[in-house]
Amino acid sequence: MFFTVRFGAPDKARPTLPIYLTLAICAFAAACTSGPPAPDDSGYVKDVQDARAEKDRVFAADPETIPAAKRPIFLPLKYYPVDPAFKVPAALRLSNDRPVFDMPTSTGTNRKMQRVGVLDFTLQGKQMSLEAFVENGTQQITSLFVPFADLTTGMETYSAGRYLDLKPTATGFYLIDFNRAYNPTCAYNPTWECPYPPASNRLKIAIRAGEKAPPEAPAAKASGA
């Protein structure tokens, strides 16, 4: 994962900026969730709230992510209250051959992504799964990209879906923390290119956790909504 002034991955500016636009600090570093859950959640809510405040600070100082005229509208970013029930363990089933997919983006182009595997987990008593990706051609995996949509998408949350980033683990066990779900950068600035979640990552449940839709967000194209 590259340490840049961007939060999240893999949004891309046009025409030439780094493909993976990730945290200025990876603590939104606790935001890159991985590994089995801790034995208790002492301080967890405060950690998430602190990470959100730090993201606001970085976005307020960054001249490119949110246009200056829009910062009073978008900042502070809007979130659901932190709910530890949306932090769940998951197991990654690896793909044998890391198949390549053309993932549609907000600019009307496709991004070639490799599917690393499928994350299996239980949420609200239901068995679910999300596919995890990396940019095609990635040699050393430093972050798994997990785009998703749910029953809040296009109503309470951004119409093009939201993202999670996971650090790879040696065990294959992960922690999916939807309280850390964040909007693609194109939610604030349409000059960014943001991949849309594939159909396989559209959850049939309302994930009322993580970032909400920003007010007056640029509309996502119908193909990605």
C-alpha positions, 0 to 999 in steps of 0.5 A: 500500500502506497502512503500518499495523501489519498484515502482509499484504493484504487481510485485514479485521477485523470490522466496520470496519478498513482493507481492505488490512492490510499491513506496518508496514514494507515491507521486510518491504519487501523482502517486497513483491517486484517487478522482475527478480532481482538478479544475485546473492543476496549477503545475500539469506538474511540479508535474509529472516531479518531481515524475519522477525524484524522481523515477530515483533517487530511482531506481539508488540507489536500488541494485535489481530493475535494475541490475547495469550494465543496469542502464546507459542504462535504466536511466533516464527512458523514458516517453512521455511528460506530457499531462493533456488530459490523466488525466480523471475522472472515476467511479468505478462499484463495483463487487458484489462478487469480482470474482477471476481470474488467471492472467498470469505472466511473469514467466509463472505462474498464480497469483490469483487476485480478480476483485474489479470492473470496472472503466468507463471513457471517453477518446478522446471522446470514452467510455472506461473501465478498470477492477481494481484488488487486490491480492486474499485474500486481506482484507483491500484494500489500492490500486487498481491495474489496468494493461492495454495495448493499441495500443502502446503496443509492439511498443512504450511501453513495450510489456507486458503492463503497470500499474496504481495504484489507492487509493480507495475512499469512493465516487467511483469516481476516477482520471485515470492519464495515465501520471503516467502509469509505466512499470512492474519491469520485463521490467528492470529485468526478475527475477521479476514476473509481471502480464499481463493485461487481455483481458478486459484491452486492450484499442483500442486506443493509450495511448501516455502518461506515461512511454515508453518502455525501450531500450533493455527491456527483451522480454515479453513471447508471451502469455502476449504480 
